[in-house]
Amino acid sequence: MKNIIITMGIISFFTSCFVGKTKKIDSATAIEPSNSIYDIEVVSLDGLDTFKMSRYKGKHILIVNTASECGYTPQYKSIQEFYATNKDSGIVVLGCPCNQFGGQEPGTSAEIGAFCQKNYGVTFPLTEKMDVKGDKQHPLYQWLTQKSKNGAGDFEIKWNFNKFVVSPEGKLLYYFGSNVKPTDSEFLSAFK
């Protein structure tokens, strides 16, 4: 019995270390952001399109750091289903491939795109591979993770498939850790 309790404690510790905790942004503690998400530029996965996030102004934006060789990779399926169901209702999904966690996104842009299409039928936009933390953190993830930039909160990306929800007005609304799936009620409630 003691071994079971110790094992469960270790699993719980590592799960919380890697996946992050769900956080609904409390507007009472929000400050005026120093930057607008709409001024940030991203590059499409194929490298042919550089665009500002203002492309998505007026829509809910779900931003997810993705990887093709992760235990959470099957979430691509439910993320794609969520996108297909909601894209005509003012919701966009933006997948951001990242190779910073266990080297789980080692492929080229072409390989990532082919993998996502072949295995999960992904049609939502994907960006070029980007760093979501550290010295080379992409400006999009600087905005998502720093209260001084987003006005809402500081967040640490701990693993792949962390999810951020931005309002149609460009305000950060929610952060979800890796273990929250797009089919979970707590996730779906973010869009109501």
C-alpha angles and dihedrals in degrees: 000000000000090000091052092052092048091048092049090049092052092048091048091049094050093043091054091045094055109032106043126221128275113256128187108202113246107220089203090068096039120114131200106282117237092217138034118232086220092069093058119103125215132182123228119245092256091050092234099107127053111183143164120246086241083087085081098045111139093028135092108252123208110196118192131179104222140193133185099216102044131113086241094052092103086070085080086079096055092040089054091047090049090050094047091050096046109029092097090050096065100272124124129186122211117193117202113195113216132182098193099101114070092325088279096151102049098143132103120256090262092051093048092049093047092048093050093047097044098043103032108013090238113192099161116103119275124197128217114277109285143179113250095189141018134042094324096045110154115246090244091060092041086059094044095049105036122074091203088064103032099033091221112077151314116263133182118214103222102172145348123303098035108157132213125189119206122192124237086257092057099257123137107245109169144008120203126189124229095269094061110093126205088245094058117108093231089057095046091049089064090072099050 
